Amino acid sequence: MKATLKLKLLAYTPNPDAVVAKGGKLCYYPGGIEELEEGLTEEKIGRFVTMLAEMEHESPLEHAVFTFGIEGVSRSLTHQLVRHRLASYSQKSQRYVSEGSFEYVIPKDISNNEEAQKTFIKAMENAQEAYDKITEELLAEKIKGFYKEKKQTIEVGNQEIIQHCKKHFKRDYSALEKLAIENARAVLPNACETKIIVTMNARILLHFFKKRCCSRAQEEIRDLATEMLKLVKTVAPNIFRYAGPACVHDVCPEGDMTCGRAKEIREQFNRI
């Protein structure tokens, strides 16, 4: 079954622009924190956050933290996502959660090609069939070993012995099933849908957007990064005013690998 991206901003530092402005201003302020707070109007907050960006004084950005709930993305995407190491991740486990009817993400180039899509979907169906069969064989084998230890003999087929154990030895069955699926998962494809909760501070998010909103990033993670940027811009407009690929606020760093569309991309992200 085809998966669809779902993204939610689960939590974030209250008044993130103000928190960053306070942290940055304190570095240059001789007075106390209460006195500092009293003088920070919305206009001054925006101006000060912009000044921090222009000075490349980035450490105050780390005071603002954002947590996202992400569903309907591929394992291929999350392999790329977790390379951004200064972040916190909690991902649905294929070791402890059965993929008995897994969803999958179809890359747009494949979905736009009828024959390629047919081949792709068939590959997903074959992977599901292999996963289910391997799980059944391994689980039945482990249950038979479990019954042998208990000196019980049941001469039935795989499905019957699996259902018998599930009914009469629920806790043991759960442990044995996990042993089966942790090995069966080896046949699952990169396209397999997954869910992940991600927490990043604003400094890391700006770097993430610079890399993953770029046209050279793979389309799936580029689309995710762009949607994440839209969310955080609604709650921290000053911090993320110039966020996006490097060409939004600077020259393209890609050299010969540039897409050559810097002006178009700059206009696109300025509209967000």
N, C-alpha and C positions, 0 to 999 in steps of 0.2 A: 504494500500500500504506500502511495506517495505521501511524503511528509511535507508539512507547511511550516514556515518559520513563525514562531511566536516569541515576542520579546517584551519584557516588562522591567521597568526600573523599580526594583523592590524596595530600596532604601538609599538614602544619601544624607550627607552631613547637612543639617539645617542651615539655611543662609550661607551656602558655600562661597559665594563671591565675597561676602563680608568677612567670613572666617579667614580666607586667604589674604584679604586686604589687611586685616588686623595683624596676622602673622608677619606679613611683609613690612608693614609700617613700624612694628615694634623694633625691628632691627635698626631703625634709624631714629627712633623716638626717645627723648631723654626722660619723659614723664612716666606716669603709671598707666596700667592697662585700662582702668575705668575712665581716666581722662582721655586716653586714646580713643576709646569707644564713643564717647560723647561727641567727638569732633568728626566722626565718619558719617557723612550724608551719603545718599545713594549716588549722587554725582561724583563725590570724592572716591567712593568705593570703585566705581567704574574706571575713573581716571587712574587710580593707584594700581589696580589690577593690570590695566593696559601698560602702565609704566614698568611694572615688574616683568611683563613679557618682553618689552623692548630692551630692558637691561639684561635679559636672560637670567634673572634671579628666580630660579625655578623651585627652590626648596620650600617656600611657603605654600606652593600648590599641593604639597603632600598632606596638608591638613584637611583637604576636602576629599571625601571618599564616596564612591558610588558602587552599588551592588545591583547586578542585572540577573534576571531569570531568563534563560534562553532554552527554547525547545525547537524541535523540527530542523535541526542542523545535522550535518553528517560527521562521522568520526574523522573524516579527512579534514574538515574545518577545525575540529577541536584539537587535532594534532598540531595545526598551525597556531591556533589560539594560545595553547599552553606554552609556546615558545617565548611568550612575553612573560618572563619569569617573576618579575616583581609584582605579582598579583596573587590572589587567593582563588582556588578553584575547588568545587565539589561537583563531581560528575556521576551520572547514573552508571553503576557497575554492570558490566556484562558477565562478571564472575558470580555475582549474587542475585542478579535479576534475569529471569529467563527471557530469551528473545524468540519465544514460541510463535509469534506473529509479528515480525519486525517490520517497521516502516523504513522507507529509504528516500534519499534525496537524489533527484535526477538533475544532473547539470543541464543548464539551459541549452547548450549546444547540442546535447543529446536529445532533449525533449523536442527541439526544433527540427530534428531529422527523423522521419518516420521509421526508416529501417533500423537506424541506430537505436532508437527507443525500444523497438520490438526486441532487439538483441539484448539490450540492457535489462528490460523487465524479465526476460527469460532467464538471464543470469541471476537475477534476484530470486526468482522462484526456485531455481536449482540450488542456490545457496540455502534457502529456507528448508528445502527438502533434505539436503545433506545435514544441516544443523539438527533438524528434528530426528533424523535417523540415527545420527551419532549419539545424540542425547539419549534416545531410547535404548540403544545397545549398551552404552556405558552404564546407564542407570539400572537396567535389568541385571547386568553382571554384578554391580555393587550390591544390589538387593539380595541376589542369590548368595553372595558371600556373607552378607549380614545374617540371613536365615541359617546359613551353615554354622555360623558361630553360635547361634541360638539353638542349634540342633533341631531345626525345623526343615522339613523337605516339602516343597510345593511343586508339583510337576504340571506347570501351566505355561502358556506363552508369555512373551515379554509384557504386553499390555495388561494381562491379567495379574501378573505378579507385581507390576508397578501399582495398579489400583488397589491390590490387597494390602501392600505395605503402606500406601498413602492413607488408607482407611484405618488400619489397626496400629500403625507405628508412626504417627504424624510427625513427631519431632525428629525421629531417626530418618524418616523419608526426606525431610527438608534438608538435612545435612548431606545425605547421599545425593540428592538432586544437585546441590551446589558443586559437588565433586564432579558430576557429569557435565554440567554446563560450562564449568571453567575450562574444560578441554574442548568441548564442542564449539565454543566461540571462535576457535582458530579459523573456522571456515567462513566467518561473517565478513562481508565486504566493507571497504572504506565508506561506501555510501550509506551504511546502516545509520538510521536516525538515533540521535542521542540528546540528552538534556544536561544542562550544566548551569551552575550558579557561579558568577564571576564577580569578584570585588577588586576594583582598581582605584588608586588615588588619581587626582586630576593630572598630576605630572606624567604618570604612566599612560593615562588615557590619551593625552595629547601626542605622546610618542606613538601609541597604538594607532591613532587616527592618521598620523603622518605616514605610517607604513602601509596600513591596511585599507585606507580610503583611496590610495594611489591606484591608477589604472593598471599598474603592473601586478597588483595583488590578484589572487584568484577571485573569480566573480562572486562566489558564495560568501567568502569572508569579507569581501569589499561591500557587498550589500548589507551584511550584518553590521559592519563598522559604521556605515552611513546611517543606518537606523538608530544605532546607539548614540551617534552624535546628535541626531535630531532630538532624542530624549533628553540628553544632558543639557543641551542648549536652552531648553525651556526652563530649567531650574538654576542654571549657572551661565547666563548669557555673556557675562563679561569674561569669565575664564575661557570660554570656548568660542569667543568672537572670531578668532582667526584659525580655528581648528579645521583640520582636513589634511589632504596631502600636502607635501612640502611646497608645491607650487602656488598654494593659496596665499601665502604670505612671504614667499621667498622665491628664488630661482629653482628650477627643477634640478635635483641632484643626480638624475639618472644618466646623464651624459649621452652616449650613443644609443642607450636603451630607452630614451625618452619617447613618450607617445606623440609628442609634438602638438598636444592639445591644451597647453597650459592655460591659455586665455579662456577657452571654453569651460574647462574644469573650475577655474577660479570663479567664473560667473555662476556656475552651478552651485558651488558650496557657499557663495555669498548670499544665495537665495534661501538657504536653509535657516 
